[in-house]
Amino acid sequence: MSEKMKNPYQVVKHQYLTEKSSMLQSLATAESNASLRRCKTPKYVFIVDRNANKYEIAQAIEEIYKSEGVKVTAVNTINVKAKPKRFRGRQTFANAFKKAIVSFRPGDSLDNV
């Protein structure tokens, strides 16, 4: 690793809160059916730097939430393309971004942050 370590707040921009991401967070406590009970690891969604790799994302999350004592077990990334939009007859584009779905150890949580 010859490159200087990036600031964790440059790698992870912010947590992405949507209806689907809140559903992913609640999977760890779901008891409604057998397939949901098997999911013991909480998952959180973050907006991250477009050039960040999974290792950098995992290191940045653990550094940012060091006081919580969380340990990242898996990182899945998704590149979201720019969507065409129309504004007053002109076509513009919504910004493209990269999001990361981060899985923690069973029992770890960011709910008290």
C-alpha angles and dihedrals in degrees: 000000000000094000120091112257113259123236106265090229090058091054097043111040102180145318114278111227117193134137091265094048092050088051089054090052092053095050091088091063098036116124101167098108141001097260092054092047089061092063102087099157119086116229125207129188123222135180106235140182112284092232097048119112127214094262092053091048092051092048092047094050092050090048095048094047096037091127090058092053095227123165120204114226100175141007124199118186132203127191108213112205124224112270121220113241133183122226119176092335095311122111114230133164132241111230120271117232143173123238129193127207105209123197121203134197116281108277096024116120143172094201095109093053 
